[in-house]
Amino acid sequence: MAQKVLRYDGKDILVTYDVKKCIHAAECIHGLRSVFDPDGRPWINADGAPADEIARVIHRCPSGALQYERHDDGPPEPIPTTNTISIEKDGPLHVRGNVEVLRSDGTVVTTTTRMALCRCGLSSNKPFCDNSHVDADFTEPGALSPGGANVADEESDGRLVITAADNGFLRIAGPVTLLGADG
């Protein structure tokens, strides 16, 4: 699926929006309406608040659809010191950390700190979630099975590497904390 990334350039910050990765969690809209206004044209006003506030709200975007680059010498998005995968009840896997996603042939899809990965198998933007689970009435409690194996990765540099197989399965390698929907 072709990537569509929109750019909103302000005086102190450039905000990018990857349309295909957005799952409409609305963290941006609830966090800073002066910048993220779905009724406004354009819907992102990169000069609508100080760059630090815009960056803080972008960090809340669970899908990674929103990213930024600072023009004011402000800090880039910090890379989390721990990698986590949170299973959302009836929804995607929310991944945060130092994460790299690969295709099955080893080609890098993205290196990022936040993303939502498809769990229902219906996304047309695999491995990323596109909210297909909503229309499909996907139901799955997001519970973890007790007694799972915990294997240390001696070779890890702290990065979580997720390889998306052609059939939709994900291979996860590296240090990670897995959180069920119940926390």
C-alpha positions, 0 to 999 in steps of 0.5 A: 500500500502506498505511503501518504505522509502529509507535512505541516511546517511551522516556525519551530517544528515540522509535524508529519502525519502518515495517513495510513498509520493513523488509527484515530485514537484522537490523543492529538485532538484531545491533547492540543486542539489549538494545533490538531483540529479535525474541522480546521483546514489544514487540520494541523497548525504547526504554529498553534502552540509552542513546539515543546507542547506539540512534541509532548502531544505527538508522543501520545500518538499510539500509532506513530502516525504523527512525528516531528522534526524540531527547527528550534534546536529542541530535543528530538523524540526520546527513545524509550529505555524499555520496549513494551508491547501492549495488547489492546482488547479487541484491537491492535498491538501497541508497541513502544520502544527502540523498534525496527520493523522488517519485511520477511526478506530483511528490508527495513520497513521503519525504525521508530518509537511508537506503532500499532500493529495489526492483530486481526489479520485484516489490515490492508496496511500490514503489519500496521493496524488500519482499524479493520478490526472495528468493521470486522467486529474482531473480538479477542480479550488480549489476555496473556497465557500464564507460564510463558517462556522468558528468553534472554537475548544475549546478542541484543543491543536493546532494540526490538526487531519485529519481522513481518512474515508474508502471511501476517505473522510477526517474529519478535526478537529483543528485550520486551515487556508484554502487557495483556489488556488487563495490564 
